[in-house]
Amino acid sequence: MAKSNHYYIRKAHRYLGLLLGIQFFLWTIGGLYFSWSNMDEVHGDFDKKSTPLLSSSLEMVSPTRVLGTIRKVHRIDSLVSIQLIEISGSPFYQIRCVSSIHDSKKHTHERTTMNHLANAITGELRGPLNKEEAIRVAQSHFNGSADVKEVRLLTATNQHHEYRGQPLPAYAIRFGNSANTVVYVATELGTIQKFRNDQWRVFDFLWMMHTMDYSGRDHFGNILLKGFSIFGLITVISGFALYFVSSRRFKS
């Protein structure tokens, strides 16, 4: 009976180990990279300049006046945020609001987020950033003198894109530095959303291997990861069981 137990435990341990070995190896590689990486470099903090400060003596119009101007064009049901930002040395209000649209025929209710930029001194609304303005914003916040190598306008991203889940449209402005840094500027918000570099891209790939979320990368509680975690626990337990049934002390 003892030999039979030993045989089945050994078989289970062998095949579970074969199944999980590659994933355990990837988890280990990812863990080493995460623990040995400087997260400031991964996040591109060394590529960022401090946000320029605006003078406290500026005479600005009230955001209420700007909201009144927006209401003449769009319905506003609620506010998400009002933020004072700087674009090319001038102060602007970045206003994010929500408009609810009810379709009585289709019995649907949609909430649409709208973004507006308004000159904080005159109160006048302006449109989204154009290509040249986005480049200037990126250059003013980039800590270095590297030349701009490429500029692309993004209107959509997939779940594996390095700018996934962020405000669109946005300009992706690639600099010619050694880290291959890309600065993402949201056109409707007038601000930089993300810095991405080669070190972050390696981190992101290993993070996908670590979380085993091969569809979106960021879901840490997916079924595949939970399943492999349980199999891993069973493998460890079977290893302990194999030790005990193989030990002469327990055989005697």
Summary of the structure (lengths in Angstrom):
residues: 252
radius of gyration: 27.1
end to end distance: 13.8
largest distance: 91.3
contacts: 690
relative contact order: 0.15
helix: 41%
strand: 25%
